[in-house]
């Protein structure tokens, strides 16, 4: 940590000496491990330590940014010269500059960012995890004939940020993942599925057996799938797919898209845009969650922001630059030169996914979507999908090769039930939820 902070501080001082009026440097050191098994063998094994420094400078209202992996003093001086010179060729922007207020130095104590078991776990144990995961999905059912691989990966990182306003902050974080993608033979067809788990450390992950069983069951249960009828009906999004829907909604709440007129939620603050069951939150302070950090990429402290409260749009999500463009303060969502989620989620309801299914007399459960088609300005939504037909409150039979379509505004307004199965295994997550009516295009 002291060396990373020292390097970031050195780069900032050099930038000011070279003519920058403001400067910010982020030094990141990350140790990564990844293993992939297929059949009885480890087919991919990667282990690396990456060191990089990114530098952002302002010359008046002109901004330029550059990164380097050469962290020698001479390498940093060369980077500084290039980025300060580049800024002099950029037009002034009245909104450009560092944030007016900065966080106090915060290493994220109490936020559960780092798990010791990532460093303690031997490489041999991780390889065995991947092999056991692969073997378990193949043993689940004779119809599982292949897989896209069983993966175990982890990261340990140190992030240090210094800027010319006096901010100096650093924190350590870790993550671990297990995932597998079994392939089941269904006559002439192959049924592909996948499932994974992610957390700050290995102790918080789902077990190898649980991941394998869930993934294998998803592949096998799709055997015999057929097209559903074309209809208008309730649609239940299982939590993994629900998170993908939330990702599209996050894009509409991104202040950069709002400022550019590329959002179906532009100009709607204070308006009802969703049902009373729709409360969306971005929280960078949730202990142990994967999107948690003490400050964002500009040194602004993270916080809990209620974005949509019982269907009423409260705010967009801002970095400093787009906050200035739209007359708002940063919400602590600066990320890699843009705006990103911390822990963005739909608040859970009281019921299980099975209770949502039981309360649906006729509808569709979506377990996977294919392709991409969202029109950002209007909110038009369309995806290929796989899942189950629901009849009389039960999963009746597997279905695939159909399309679900609607509008994200109408989908938000149509949420009429939310499940309790929220898991913070990514920076955008959601519990399963039901939309009262959507178009299902099949036979």
HURANOR-V860890 format. One record per run of one state. SS is the DSSP state (A for helix, B for strand, O for the rest). FROM is the first residue (numbers start at 0). LEN is the number of residues. If there is no record, write none. Layout:
ss:SS from:FROM len:LEN
ss:SS from:FROM len:LEN
This chain:
ss:O from:0 len:1
ss:A from:1 len:16
ss:O from:17 len:4
ss:B from:21 len:17
ss:O from:38 len:2
ss:B from:40 len:19
ss:O from:59 len:2
ss:B from:61 len:7
ss:O from:68 len:4
ss:A from:72 len:15
ss:O from:87 len:29
ss:A from:116 len:4
ss:O from:120 len:2
ss:A from:122 len:18
ss:O from:140 len:3
ss:B from:143 len:20
ss:O from:163 len:4
ss:B from:167 len:19
ss:O from:186 len:2
ss:B from:188 len:4
ss:O from:192 len:2
ss:B from:194 len:5
ss:O from:199 len:2
ss:A from:201 len:3
ss:O from:204 len:3
ss:A from:207 len:13
ss:O from:220 len:5
ss:B from:225 len:1
ss:O from:226 len:4
ss:B from:230 len:7
ss:O from:237 len:1
ss:A from:238 len:15
ss:B from:253 len:1
ss:A from:254 len:5
ss:O from:259 len:12
ss:B from:271 len:1
ss:O from:272 len:7
ss:B from:279 len:4
ss:O from:283 len:11
ss:B from:294 len:1
ss:O from:295 len:5
ss:B from:300 len:1
ss:O from:301 len:2
ss:B from:303 len:6
ss:O from:309 len:2
ss:B from:311 len:2
ss:O from:313 len:3
ss:B from:316 len:1
ss:O from:317 len:2
ss:A from:319 len:7
ss:O from:326 len:7
ss:B from:333 len:2
ss:O from:335 len:2
ss:B from:337 len:2
ss:O from:339 len:4
ss:B from:343 len:3
ss:O from:346 len:4
ss:B from:350 len:1
ss:O from:351 len:1
ss:A from:352 len:6
ss:O from:358 len:3
ss:B from:361 len:9
ss:O from:370 len:3
ss:B from:373 len:2
ss:O from:375 len:4
ss:B from:379 len:12
ss:O from:391 len:2
ss:B from:393 len:14
ss:A from:407 len:7
ss:B from:414 len:5
ss:O from:419 len:8
ss:B from:427 len:2
ss:O from:429 len:3
ss:B from:432 len:9
ss:O from:441 len:2
